[in-house]
Amino acid sequence: MPTDLPAHTDHADLSPLPMALAARAACRAAGYVEPNPLVGCTLVGPIDPSRPLPVADRIIAVAHHERYGGPHAEALAIARARALGRSTVGATAYVTLEPCNSTGRNPPCVDALLAAGISRVVIARADASPAKGNGAERLRAAGVGVIWADHPSSPAYNLKATRLADTFIKRMLTGTPWVIAKWAQTLDGKVATRLGQSQWISCERSRLRVHRLRARVDAIITAVGTVLADDPSLNARNVPIRRAALRVVIDPDASLVEPNGLLKSRRVFAHTDRTPTALVIRANADISPHALAPKLAAQGVTLLCIPEDPQVPGRIDLRHLLRVLATPNADPDAEFLALRPVNLSTNGDAMRPPVANVLLEAGPGLLGSFLANGLVDECQVYVAPTIMGDQEAPSAFDAGATPTLDALRVFEHFDTRHIARDLRLTYRLPRRDPSRADVPSLP
């Protein structure tokens, strides 16, 4: 047990089990709640001194935020406990994100916790949203015990629950979505033959997992080179689809556009009535965007004009693109140069919701550009038990020279899964958090 927690802390109520259950429940909503964060809540009844029970036997309710705009996890857990006839007075609430403290689509979760008589709240991460933060401070002021589970002394510190809000926190702090780089490679790190053949390095079950990921993210980004070489569809197939990800094709010079202003026949531009698609060109490309945009819109494709990267002429500013995707309503006339095709709207609004997470499915060039600009947050690597043994075969990233080991990009191991013959390795950047006093505290 940790030794630096306050002496009167009830260590039994710091078991990692309730937080792990809350996180597992929250993950069920991936693809349904974005751009809201994944949030889970577990309620644990107080210890009866005359009949002390382990934490597992005192769990009275587990719930999670299920859909965007729906009730929050804390309110659902309290309602579930009451429906089961279980008292919440004196209970401890384990939540994967700091309870909100403002009214939006839902009333403040802090109010629900106080009204339910919750005596202690264990929080996995602080809320980085300036509009909804400071819930812990208000709970503490009302006499509720507050403990941060992501403090190194907490038994729950190493749980994935403390990383569940990574995507949300990153977007709140930087204004850009969470970026997942995905690729398949051999044991010696090769992603294709020297002639460009890459289908298929990973096994069929691994590819099905990728389709599951496609069915849950907000956007899939690729480059013109990949479109020309592999002719991908970039849609989710043979899996339940939770959201139709926006397909984003980066084509700085509009080389995929025919002289008549229509797009060349490629699978990524098919089925735009069901899958939203955008073509990204440089704002200073040698083409008239105002003439091109209406023709693309007629094909169901939205034109995005993004400024040129000031450091790399001829390429677009990737950070600017991510900001536009994350905040589509910021200045629509400056970026979206045509009326939005209807399929870009998921709820009848004039604009689609913000993009909270992005999947990169591209070759070494675009992956390397994202990496060089510090824009990759997560790597999902499918490692096949094969060896190519060819020095000329490409690796996943072409990010330029790395002269010293000090210049290496450092990621943290997050997860390892065996998928049939393959191994899926997941790495993330170290966590980002808003500033706060990083110590456990009780009133």
BAMITOR-92143 format. One record per residue (C-alpha): x, y, z; chain. Coordinates in nm, 4 decimals, decimal comma, always signed. Example, Ala and Ser with C-alpha at 12.3 -4.5 7.8 and 13.67 -1.06 7.14 Angstrom:
! residues 2
(rec (+1,2300; -0,4500; +0,7800); 'A'),
(rec (+1,3670; -0,1060; +0,7140); 'A'),
***
This chain:
! residues 443
(rec (+0,0000; +0,0000; +0,0000); 'A'),
(rec (+0,1160; +0,3572; -0,0571); 'A'),
(rec (+0,2834; +0,5241; +0,2361); 'A'),
(rec (+0,2434; +0,8933; +0,1516); 'A'),
(rec (-0,1377; +0,9142; +0,1600); 'A'),
(rec (-0,3015; +1,0917; +0,4539); 'A'),
(rec (-0,3104; +0,8754; +0,7654); 'A'),
(rec (-0,6911; +0,8744; +0,7821); 'A'),
(rec (-0,7332; +0,7527; +0,4232); 'A'),
(rec (-0,9404; +0,4351; +0,3928); 'A'),
(rec (-0,7012; +0,2170; +0,1945); 'A'),
(rec (-0,9740; -0,0371; +0,1206); 'A'),
(rec (-1,1492; +0,2264; -0,0870); 'A'),
(rec (-0,8393; +0,2771; -0,3016); 'A'),
(rec (-0,8549; -0,0653; -0,4615); 'A'),
(rec (-0,7777; -0,0507; -0,8354); 'A'),
(rec (-1,0736; -0,2821; -0,9124); 'A'),
(rec (-1,3539; -0,0190; -0,9177); 'A'),
(rec (-1,1520; +0,2152; -1,1402); 'A'),
(rec (-1,0723; -0,0695; -1,3789); 'A'),
(rec (-1,4428; -0,1562; -1,3991); 'A'),
(rec (-1,5304; +0,2065; -1,4688); 'A'),
(rec (-1,2738; +0,2239; -1,7491); 'A'),
(rec (-1,3886; -0,1035; -1,9041); 'A'),
(rec (-1,7474; +0,0206; -1,9072); 'A'),
(rec (-1,6431; +0,3549; -2,0590); 'A'),
(rec (-1,4654; +0,1832; -2,3487); 'A'),
(rec (-1,7966; +0,0348; -2,4626); 'A'),
(rec (-1,8961; +0,3786; -2,5891); 'A'),
(rec (-1,5958; +0,4335; -2,8193); 'A'),
(rec (-1,7368; +0,5732; -3,1415); 'A'),
(rec (-2,0650; +0,6789; -2,9814); 'A'),
(rec (-1,9725; +0,9658; -2,7476); 'A'),
(rec (-1,7064; +1,1637; -2,9340); 'A'),
(rec (-1,6251; +1,4524; -2,9263); 'A'),
(rec (-1,7160; +1,3988; -2,5604); 'A'),
(rec (-1,4660; +1,1953; -2,3577); 'A'),
(rec (-1,5076; +0,8308; -2,2640); 'A'),
(rec (-1,6133; +0,8317; -1,8983); 'A'),
(rec (-1,7054; +0,5512; -1,6594); 'A'),
(rec (-1,8179; +0,5540; -1,2964); 'A'),
(rec (-1,8260; +0,2856; -1,0263); 'A'),
(rec (-2,0039; +0,3373; -0,6933); 'A'),
(rec (-1,8741; +0,1473; -0,3909); 'A'),
(rec (-2,0705; +0,1334; -0,0671); 'A'),
(rec (-1,9077; +0,2289; +0,2645); 'A'),
(rec (-1,7496; -0,0278; +0,4933); 'A'),
(rec (-1,9725; -0,1608; +0,7698); 'A'),
(rec (-1,7392; -0,2027; +1,0726); 'A'),
(rec (-1,9607; -0,4807; +1,2077); 'A'),
(rec (-1,9449; -0,6737; +0,8790); 'A'),
(rec (-1,6455; -0,5623; +0,6727); 'A'),
(rec (-1,6689; -0,6796; +0,3130); 'A'),
(rec (-1,4085; -0,6579; +0,0356); 'A'),
(rec (-1,4463; -0,3892; -0,2260); 'A'),
(rec (-1,5772; -0,6358; -0,4863); 'A'),
(rec (-1,8757; -0,7174; -0,2638); 'A'),
(rec (-1,9573; -0,3516; -0,1962); 'A'),
(rec (-1,9921; -0,2359; -0,5581); 'A'),
(rec (-2,3430; -0,0994; -0,5918); 'A'),
(rec (-2,3437; +0,0296; -0,9524); 'A'),
(rec (-2,1289; +0,0672; -1,2640); 'A'),
(rec (-2,2252; +0,2967; -1,5518); 'A'),
(rec (-2,0726; +0,4937; -1,8376); 'A'),
(rec (-2,1489; +0,7864; -2,0659); 'A'),
(rec (-2,3208; +0,5991; -2,3487); 'A'),
(rec (-2,3920; +0,8483; -2,6261); 'A'),
(rec (-2,3087; +1,2047; -2,7185); 'A'),
(rec (-2,5655; +1,4319; -2,5551); 'A'),
(rec (-2,6847; +1,1558; -2,3215); 'A'),
(rec (-2,6604; +1,1458; -1,9410); 'A'),
(rec (-2,3142; +1,1454; -1,7901); 'A'),
(rec (-2,1610; +0,8433; -1,6185); 'A'),
(rec (-2,2044; +0,9701; -1,2622); 'A'),
(rec (-2,5738; +1,0449; -1,3046); 'A'),
(rec (-2,6338; +0,7073; -1,4700); 'A'),
(rec (-2,4517; +0,5208; -1,1937); 'A'),
(rec (-2,6538; +0,6976; -0,9245); 'A'),
(rec (-2,9794; +0,6294; -1,1099); 'A'),
(rec (-2,8830; +0,2638; -1,1546); 'A'),
(rec (-2,8064; +0,2246; -0,7851); 'A'),
(rec (-3,1412; +0,3770; -0,6897); 'A'),
(rec (-3,3237; +0,1540; -0,9385); 'A'),
(rec (-3,1672; -0,1437; -0,7632); 'A'),
(rec (-3,2760; -0,0118; -0,4255); 'A'),
(rec (-2,9209; +0,0574; -0,3086); 'A'),
(rec (-2,8311; +0,3602; -0,0999); 'A'),
(rec (-2,5583; +0,5919; -0,2278); 'A'),
(rec (-2,5148; +0,7800; +0,1009); 'A'),
(rec (-2,1553; +0,7536; +0,2191); 'A'),
(rec (-2,0473; +0,5740; -0,0988); 'A'),
(rec (-1,7238; +0,6275; -0,2873); 'A'),
(rec (-1,7429; +0,7171; -0,6565); 'A'),
(rec (-1,4623; +0,6105; -0,8894); 'A'),
(rec (-1,4661; +0,8184; -1,2068); 'A'),
(rec (-1,2276; +0,8123; -1,5023); 'A'),
(rec (-1,2467; +1,1905; -1,5476); 'A'),
(rec (-1,2984; +1,4768; -1,3042); 'A'),
(rec (-1,6756; +1,5369; -1,2602); 'A'),
(rec (-1,7989; +1,8352; -1,4586); 'A'),
(rec (-1,8942; +2,1522; -1,2775); 'A'),
(rec (-2,1074; +2,3394; -1,5302); 'A'),
(rec (-2,4364; +2,3064; -1,7136); 'A'),
(rec (-2,4223; +2,2033; -2,0787); 'A'),
(rec (-2,6361; +1,9380; -2,2418); 'A'),
(rec (-2,6489; +1,7865; -1,8924); 'A'),
(rec (-2,6551; +1,9344; -1,5422); 'A'),
(rec (-2,3280; +1,9365; -1,3452); 'A'),
(rec (-2,2170; +1,5933; -1,2257); 'A'),
(rec (-2,0882; +1,7568; -0,9078); 'A'),
(rec (-2,4487; +1,8428; -0,8180); 'A'),
(rec (-2,5572; +1,4819; -0,8721); 'A'),
(rec (-2,2768; +1,3473; -0,6525); 'A'),
(rec (-2,3511; +1,5927; -0,3716); 'A'),
(rec (-2,7257; +1,5250; -0,3858); 'A'),
(rec (-2,6571; +1,1495; -0,3713); 'A'),
(rec (-2,4588; +1,1840; -0,0499); 'A'),
(rec (-2,1314; +1,0599; -0,1972); 'A'),
(rec (-1,8599; +1,0916; +0,0681); 'A'),
(rec (-1,5484; +1,0355; -0,1426); 'A'),
(rec (-1,4547; +1,0615; -0,5108); 'A'),
(rec (-1,1523; +0,8907; -0,6633); 'A'),
(rec (-1,0623; +1,0599; -0,9946); 'A'),
(rec (-0,8427; +0,9132; -1,2688); 'A'),
(rec (-0,7649; +1,2400; -1,4513); 'A'),
(rec (-0,8289; +1,6099; -1,4177); 'A'),
(rec (-1,0683; +1,7691; -1,6678); 'A'),
(rec (-0,8751; +1,9973; -1,9018); 'A'),
(rec (-1,1879; +2,1719; -2,0288); 'A'),
(rec (-1,1848; +2,5340; -1,9059); 'A'),
(rec (-1,5646; +2,5402; -1,9109); 'A'),
(rec (-1,6217; +2,2267; -1,7042); 'A'),
(rec (-1,3152; +2,1910; -1,4837); 'A'),
(rec (-1,2654; +2,2541; -1,1112); 'A'),
(rec (-1,5194; +1,9904; -1,0138); 'A'),
(rec (-1,2769; +1,8406; -0,7630); 'A'),
(rec (-1,2258; +2,1763; -0,5952); 'A'),
(rec (-1,5985; +2,2228; -0,5500); 'A'),
(rec (-1,6427; +1,8694; -0,4148); 'A'),
(rec (-1,3620; +1,9273; -0,1650); 'A'),
(rec (-1,5162; +2,2581; -0,0571); 'A'),
(rec (-1,8423; +2,0732; +0,0132); 'A'),
(rec (-1,6650; +1,8279; +0,2449); 'A'),
(rec (-1,6278; +1,5406; -0,0024); 'A'),
(rec (-1,2973; +1,3537; +0,0022); 'A'),
(rec (-1,1079; +1,3791; -0,3273); 'A'),
(rec (-0,8269; +1,1453; -0,4291); 'A'),
(rec (-0,6366; +1,1562; -0,7575); 'A'),
(rec (-0,5827; +0,8031; -0,8863); 'A'),
(rec (-0,3106; +0,9189; -1,1255); 'A'),
(rec (-0,0802; +1,0131; -0,8396); 'A'),
(rec (+0,2235; +0,7808; -0,8401); 'A'),
(rec (+0,1364; +0,6619; -0,4900); 'A'),
(rec (-0,2091; +0,5385; -0,5943); 'A'),
(rec (-0,2685; +0,1651; -0,6466); 'A'),
(rec (-0,4577; +0,2618; -0,9637); 'A'),
(rec (-0,1731; +0,4696; -1,1075); 'A'),
(rec (-0,0630; +0,2145; -1,3677); 'A'),
(rec (-0,4141; +0,1256; -1,4830); 'A'),
(rec (-0,5203; +0,2173; -1,8359); 'A'),
(rec (-0,8037; +0,4060; -1,6674); 'A'),
(rec (-0,5636; +0,6922; -1,5998); 'A'),
(rec (-0,4972; +0,7163; -1,9749); 'A'),
(rec (-0,8594; +0,6864; -2,0883); 'A'),
(rec (-0,9046; +1,0623; -2,1250); 'A'),
(rec (-0,5816; +1,1125; -2,3231); 'A'),
(rec (-0,7621; +1,1950; -2,6473); 'A'),
(rec (-0,9974; +1,4458; -2,4848); 'A'),
(rec (-0,7254; +1,6162; -2,2803); 'A'),
(rec (-0,4977; +1,6506; -2,5826); 'A'),
(rec (-0,7720; +1,8212; -2,7842); 'A'),
(rec (-0,8585; +2,0550; -2,4969); 'A'),
(rec (-0,4946; +2,1571; -2,4459); 'A'),
(rec (-0,3831; +2,1851; -2,8086); 'A'),
(rec (-0,6963; +2,2314; -3,0200); 'A'),
(rec (-0,5977; +1,9327; -3,2351); 'A'),
(rec (-0,7364; +1,5774; -3,2437); 'A'),
(rec (-0,5671; +1,2627; -3,1176); 'A'),
(rec (-0,3588; +1,1121; -3,3986); 'A'),
(rec (-0,3122; +0,7357; -3,4316); 'A'),
(rec (-0,0463; +0,6108; -3,6719); 'A'),
(rec (-0,1190; +0,2535; -3,7802); 'A'),
(rec (+0,0997; +0,0248; -3,9870); 'A'),
(rec (+0,1884; -0,3395; -4,0408); 'A'),
(rec (+0,5493; -0,4516; -4,0549); 'A'),
(rec (+0,7762; -0,7528; -4,0642); 'A'),
(rec (+1,0033; -0,8495; -3,7765); 'A'),
(rec (+1,2811; -0,6465; -3,9375); 'A'),
(rec (+1,0617; -0,3368; -3,9575); 'A'),
(rec (+0,9706; -0,3372; -4,3274); 'A'),
(rec (+0,6271; -0,2188; -4,4414); 'A'),
(rec (+0,6507; -0,3099; -4,8099); 'A'),
(rec (+0,8832; -0,4630; -5,0632); 'A'),
(rec (+1,1266; -0,2437; -5,2533); 'A'),
(rec (+0,8715; -0,2473; -5,5380); 'A'),
(rec (+0,5980; -0,1175; -5,3073); 'A'),
(rec (+0,3994; -0,4379; -5,2496); 'A'),
(rec (+0,2421; -0,4369; -4,9015); 'A'),
(rec (-0,0777; -0,6409; -4,9366); 'A'),
(rec (-0,0718; -0,8248; -4,7166); 'A'),
(rec (+0,1941; -0,8228; -4,4443); 'A'),
(rec (-0,0541; -0,8652; -4,1586); 'A'),
(rec (-0,2994; -1,1526; -4,1271); 'A'),
(rec (-0,6720; -1,1390; -4,1969); 'A'),
(rec (-0,7712; -1,1112; -3,8304); 'A'),
(rec (-0,5363; -0,8170; -3,7845); 'A'),
(rec (-0,6926; -0,6436; -4,0814); 'A'),
(rec (-1,0362; -0,7004; -3,9289); 'A'),
(rec (-0,9149; -0,5226; -3,6137); 'A'),
(rec (-0,8141; -0,2284; -3,8298); 'A'),
(rec (-1,1632; -0,2159; -3,9759); 'A'),
(rec (-1,3033; -0,2086; -3,6212); 'A'),
(rec (-1,0813; +0,0905; -3,5502); 'A'),
(rec (-1,1934; +0,2611; -3,8711); 'A'),
(rec (-1,5529; +0,2155; -3,7582); 'A'),
(rec (-1,4874; +0,4111; -3,4371); 'A'),
(rec (-1,2646; +0,7053; -3,5341); 'A'),
(rec (-1,3795; +1,0429; -3,6630); 'A'),
(rec (-1,1417; +1,0728; -3,9579); 'A'),
(rec (-0,8973; +0,8677; -4,1645); 'A'),
(rec (-0,6134; +1,0564; -4,3315); 'A'),
(rec (-0,4080; +0,9380; -4,6261); 'A'),
(rec (-0,1959; +1,0933; -4,8997); 'A'),
(rec (-0,2153; +1,1068; -5,2749); 'A'),
(rec (+0,0741; +0,8606; -5,3052); 'A'),
(rec (-0,1143; +0,5925; -5,1172); 'A'),
(rec (-0,4271; +0,6546; -5,3247); 'A'),
(rec (-0,2331; +0,6120; -5,6473); 'A'),
(rec (-0,0320; +0,3102; -5,5303); 'A'),
(rec (-0,2916; +0,1073; -5,3368); 'A'),
(rec (-0,6294; +0,2552; -5,4387); 'A'),
(rec (-0,7727; +0,2089; -5,0866); 'A'),
(rec (-1,1378; +0,2501; -4,9953); 'A'),
(rec (-1,0652; +0,3734; -4,6406); 'A'),
(rec (-1,4045; +0,2646; -4,5114); 'A'),
(rec (-1,5003; +0,0069; -4,2505); 'A'),
(rec (-1,6177; -0,3299; -4,3803); 'A'),
(rec (-1,7478; -0,6495; -4,2214); 'A'),
(rec (-1,7742; -0,4872; -3,8773); 'A'),
(rec (-2,0468; -0,2907; -3,6935); 'A'),
(rec (-2,0067; +0,0746; -3,7898); 'A'),
(rec (-2,0425; +0,3200; -3,5034); 'A'),
(rec (-1,9586; +0,6257; -3,7104); 'A'),
(rec (-1,8740; +0,6933; -4,0730); 'A'),
(rec (-1,5234; +0,8362; -4,0521); 'A'),
(rec (-1,4438; +1,1367; -4,2673); 'A'),
(rec (-1,1981; +1,0230; -4,5371); 'A'),
(rec (-0,9313; +1,2911; -4,5841); 'A'),
(rec (-0,7018; +1,2739; -4,8872); 'A'),
(rec (-0,4014; +1,5076; -4,8823); 'A'),
(rec (-0,3191; +1,6093; -5,2372); 'A'),
(rec (-0,1267; +1,9408; -5,2213); 'A'),
(rec (-0,1153; +1,9988; -5,5973); 'A'),
(rec (-0,4605; +1,8567; -5,6772); 'A'),
(rec (-0,3037; +1,5884; -5,8958); 'A'),
(rec (-0,6101; +1,3674; -5,8471); 'A'),
(rec (-0,8258; +1,6254; -6,0232); 'A'),
(rec (-0,8843; +1,5818; -6,3966); 'A'),
(rec (-0,8671; +1,8817; -6,6353); 'A'),
(rec (-1,2473; +1,9068; -6,6329); 'A'),
(rec (-1,2430; +1,9576; -6,2570); 'A'),
(rec (-1,3739; +1,6111; -6,1660); 'A'),
(rec (-1,1885; +1,3614; -5,9512); 'A'),
(rec (-1,0163; +1,0649; -6,1073); 'A'),
(rec (-1,1817; +0,7291; -6,0555); 'A'),
(rec (-1,0469; +0,6006; -5,7234); 'A'),
(rec (-1,2208; +0,3915; -5,4615); 'A'),
(rec (-1,1667; +0,6470; -5,1867); 'A'),
(rec (-1,4013; +0,8812; -5,3774); 'A'),
(rec (-1,6738; +0,6183; -5,4144); 'A'),
(rec (-1,9777; +0,5848; -5,1874); 'A'),
(rec (-1,9589; +0,9501; -5,0813); 'A'),
(rec (-2,3315; +0,9307; -5,0147); 'A'),
(rec (-2,2516; +0,7048; -4,7187); 'A'),
(rec (-1,8984; +0,8067; -4,6253); 'A'),
(rec (-1,7969; +1,1748; -4,6048); 'A'),
(rec (-1,4848; +1,2580; -4,8041); 'A'),
(rec (-1,2585; +1,5622; -4,8267); 'A'),
(rec (-0,9772; +1,6544; -5,0646); 'A'),
(rec (-0,7023; +1,8707; -4,9144); 'A'),
(rec (-0,4965; +2,0991; -5,1391); 'A'),
(rec (-0,2507; +2,3813; -5,0785); 'A'),
(rec (-0,4102; +2,7229; -5,0589); 'A'),
(rec (-0,1460; +2,8483; -5,3072); 'A'),
(rec (-0,1810; +2,5540; -5,5487); 'A'),
(rec (-0,1904; +2,6377; -5,9186); 'A'),
(rec (-0,5630; +2,5829; -5,9431); 'A'),
(rec (-0,8742; +2,7892; -5,8816); 'A'),
(rec (-1,0389; +2,6501; -5,5672); 'A'),
(rec (-1,3520; +2,8578; -5,6219); 'A'),
(rec (-1,4034; +2,6961; -5,9621); 'A'),
(rec (-1,3085; +2,3503; -5,8393); 'A'),
(rec (-1,5104; +2,3347; -5,5187); 'A'),
(rec (-1,8612; +2,3233; -5,6730); 'A'),
(rec (-1,7634; +2,0417; -5,9077); 'A'),
(rec (-1,6210; +1,8380; -5,6214); 'A'),
(rec (-1,9277; +1,9083; -5,4115); 'A'),
(rec (-2,1383; +1,7633; -5,6912); 'A'),
(rec (-1,9394; +1,4415; -5,6462); 'A'),
(rec (-2,0017; +1,4508; -5,2717); 'A'),
(rec (-1,6474; +1,5633; -5,1890); 'A'),
(rec (-1,5593; +1,8692; -4,9811); 'A'),
(rec (-1,2584; +2,0786; -5,0808); 'A'),
(rec (-1,0237; +2,1929; -4,8046); 'A'),
(rec (-0,7650; +2,4607; -4,8808); 'A'),
(rec (-0,4874; +2,4570; -4,6218); 'A'),
(rec (-0,1883; +2,6948; -4,6083); 'A'),
(rec (+0,1505; +2,5719; -4,7196); 'A'),
(rec (+0,3949; +2,4488; -4,4572); 'A'),
(rec (+0,6321; +2,7462; -4,4079); 'A'),
(rec (+0,9196; +2,5067; -4,3377); 'A'),
(rec (+0,8581; +2,2661; -4,6272); 'A'),
(rec (+0,7453; +2,4379; -4,9517); 'A'),
(rec (+0,5040; +2,2352; -5,1571); 'A'),
(rec (+0,3503; +2,0587; -4,8575); 'A'),
(rec (+0,0514; +2,1597; -4,6523); 'A'),
(rec (+0,0661; +2,2719; -4,2908); 'A'),
(rec (-0,0425; +1,9525; -4,1149); 'A'),
(rec (-0,0969; +2,1185; -3,7773); 'A'),
(rec (-0,3255; +2,3722; -3,9416); 'A'),
(rec (-0,5206; +2,0882; -4,1058); 'A'),
(rec (-0,5684; +1,9157; -3,7722); 'A'),
(rec (-0,6930; +2,2384; -3,6143); 'A'),
(rec (-0,9463; +2,2835; -3,8935); 'A'),
(rec (-1,0711; +1,9274; -3,8431); 'A'),
(rec (-1,0959; +1,9741; -3,4661); 'A'),
(rec (-1,2765; +2,3097; -3,4889); 'A'),
(rec (-1,4770; +2,3045; -3,8138); 'A'),
(rec (-1,6962; +2,6000; -3,7150); 'A'),
(rec (-1,4084; +2,8363; -3,6382); 'A'),
(rec (-1,3911; +3,0022; -3,9800); 'A'),
(rec (-1,5754; +2,7875; -4,2313); 'A'),
(rec (-1,5585; +3,0306; -4,5217); 'A'),
(rec (-1,1798; +3,0425; -4,5043); 'A'),
(rec (-1,1389; +2,6657; -4,5259); 'A'),
(rec (-1,4456; +2,5037; -4,6793); 'A'),
(rec (-1,4804; +2,6683; -5,0165); 'A'),
(rec (-1,8049; +2,5054; -5,1225); 'A'),
(rec (-2,1394; +2,4247; -4,9759); 'A'),
(rec (-2,0890; +2,1193; -4,7597); 'A'),
(rec (-2,2233; +1,7997; -4,9112); 'A'),
(rec (-2,5150; +1,6759; -4,7050); 'A'),
(rec (-2,3270; +1,3643; -4,6022); 'A'),
(rec (-2,0758; +1,5694; -4,4019); 'A'),
(rec (-2,3508; +1,6473; -4,1536); 'A'),
(rec (-2,4504; +1,3764; -3,9106); 'A'),
(rec (-2,7351; +1,5539; -3,7384); 'A'),
(rec (-2,8824; +1,7985; -3,9860); 'A'),
(rec (-2,6554; +2,0836; -3,8788); 'A'),
(rec (-2,4727; +2,2939; -4,1351); 'A'),
(rec (-2,1419; +2,1496; -4,0164); 'A'),
(rec (-2,0208; +1,8142; -3,8924); 'A'),
(rec (-1,9077; +1,7713; -3,5294); 'A'),
(rec (-1,5436; +1,8339; -3,4342); 'A'),
(rec (-1,2977; +1,5579; -3,5167); 'A'),
(rec (-1,1746; +1,4135; -3,1878); 'A'),
(rec (-0,9475; +1,1391; -3,3203); 'A'),
(rec (-0,7698; +1,0647; -3,6460); 'A'),
(rec (-0,6324; +0,7439; -3,7954); 'A'),
(rec (-0,3316; +0,7769; -4,0262); 'A'),
(rec (-0,3252; +0,5163; -4,3013); 'A'),
(rec (-0,0443; +0,6306; -4,5227); 'A'),
(rec (+0,3046; +0,5591; -4,6483); 'A'),
(rec (+0,6396; +0,6532; -4,4974); 'A'),
(rec (+0,6319; +1,0051; -4,6414); 'A'),
(rec (+0,3140; +1,1307; -4,4737); 'A'),
(rec (+0,3756; +0,9290; -4,1570); 'A'),
(rec (+0,7229; +1,0791; -4,1418); 'A'),
(rec (+0,5869; +1,4310; -4,1848); 'A'),
(rec (+0,3425; +1,3840; -3,8986); 'A'),
(rec (+0,6201; +1,2420; -3,6816); 'A'),
(rec (+0,8666; +1,5183; -3,7688); 'A'),
(rec (+0,6060; +1,7784; -3,6706); 'A'),
(rec (+0,5378; +1,6068; -3,3372); 'A'),
(rec (+0,1804; +1,5237; -3,4367); 'A'),
(rec (+0,1705; +1,1478; -3,3711); 'A'),
(rec (+0,0153; +1,0651; -3,0341); 'A'),
(rec (-0,0267; +0,6886; -3,0631); 'A'),
(rec (+0,1320; +0,4115; -3,2672); 'A'),
(rec (-0,0474; +0,0852; -3,3395); 'A'),
(rec (+0,2005; -0,1574; -3,4919); 'A'),
(rec (+0,0960; -0,4941; -3,6317); 'A'),
(rec (+0,4084; -0,7105; -3,6320); 'A'),
(rec (+0,3979; -1,0186; -3,8545); 'A'),
(rec (+0,6281; -1,3165; -3,7821); 'A'),
(rec (+0,8112; -1,2686; -4,1119); 'A'),
(rec (+1,1468; -1,1280; -4,2171); 'A'),
(rec (+1,2042; -0,9482; -4,5453); 'A'),
(rec (+1,5782; -0,9091; -4,5178); 'A'),
(rec (+1,5971; -0,6355; -4,7807); 'A'),
(rec (+1,7900; -0,3194; -4,7010); 'A'),
(rec (+1,6121; -0,1336; -4,9804); 'A'),
(rec (+1,2608; -0,2128; -4,8521); 'A'),
(rec (+1,0952; +0,0879; -4,6835); 'A'),
(rec (+1,0269; +0,1309; -4,3123); 'A'),
(rec (+0,7145; +0,2909; -4,1669); 'A'),
(rec (+0,8486; +0,6463; -4,1299); 'A'),
(rec (+1,0585; +0,8710; -4,3490); 'A'),
(rec (+1,1092; +1,1644; -4,1170); 'A'),
(rec (+1,4552; +1,2712; -4,2254); 'A'),
(rec (+1,7906; +1,2099; -4,0624); 'A'),
(rec (+1,8242; +1,1493; -3,6891); 'A'),
(rec (+2,1905; +1,2288; -3,6206); 'A'),
(rec (+2,1983; +1,1447; -3,2490); 'A'),
(rec (+2,0143; +0,9144; -3,0115); 'A'),
(rec (+1,9062; +1,2198; -2,8133); 'A'),
(rec (+1,6839; +1,3170; -3,1080); 'A'),
(rec (+1,4817; +0,9955; -3,0981); 'A'),
(rec (+1,1038; +1,0263; -3,0483); 'A'),
(rec (+1,0175; +0,8509; -2,7235); 'A'),
(rec (+0,6843; +0,6746; -2,6692); 'A'),
(rec (+0,5532; +0,4723; -2,3747); 'A'),
(rec (+0,4258; +0,1163; -2,3989); 'A'),
(rec (+0,0485; +0,1064; -2,3604); 'A'),
(rec (-0,0768; -0,2343; -2,4711); 'A'),
(rec (+0,0237; -0,5652; -2,6306); 'A'),
(rec (-0,2191; -0,8072; -2,7949); 'A'),
(rec (-0,1757; -1,1381; -2,9757); 'A'),
(rec (-0,3961; -1,1457; -3,2862); 'A'),
(rec (-0,3723; -1,4848; -3,4543); 'A'),
(rec (-0,0134; -1,5038; -3,5812); 'A'),
(rec (+0,0530; -1,1303; -3,5386); 'A'),
(rec (+0,1426; -0,9109; -3,2445); 'A'),
(rec (-0,0215; -0,5705; -3,2029); 'A'),
(rec (+0,1914; -0,3249; -3,0091); 'A'),
(rec (+0,0442; +0,0069; -2,8949); 'A'),
(rec (+0,2551; +0,2989; -2,7789); 'A'),
(rec (+0,1545; +0,6469; -2,6682); 'A'),
(rec (+0,3283; +0,9730; -2,5949); 'A'),
(rec (+0,3683; +1,0493; -2,2236); 'A'),
(rec (+0,0483; +1,1821; -2,0710); 'A'),
(rec (-0,0491; +1,5471; -2,0978); 'A'),
(rec (-0,2278; +1,7053; -1,8031); 'A'),
(rec (-0,3445; +2,0497; -1,7004); 'A'),
(rec (-0,1524; +2,2063; -1,4142); 'A'),
(rec (-0,2673; +2,1095; -1,0665); 'A'),
(rec (-0,1247; +2,0226; -0,7265); 'A'),
(rec (-0,0417; +1,6573; -0,7931); 'A'),
(rec (-0,0987; +1,5261; -0,4417); 'A'),
(rec (-0,3796; +1,3122; -0,2989); 'A'),
(rec (-0,6042; +1,5124; -0,0695); 'A'),
(rec (-0,8897; +1,4694; +0,1704); 'A'),
(rec (-1,0826; +1,7399; +0,3578); 'A'),
***
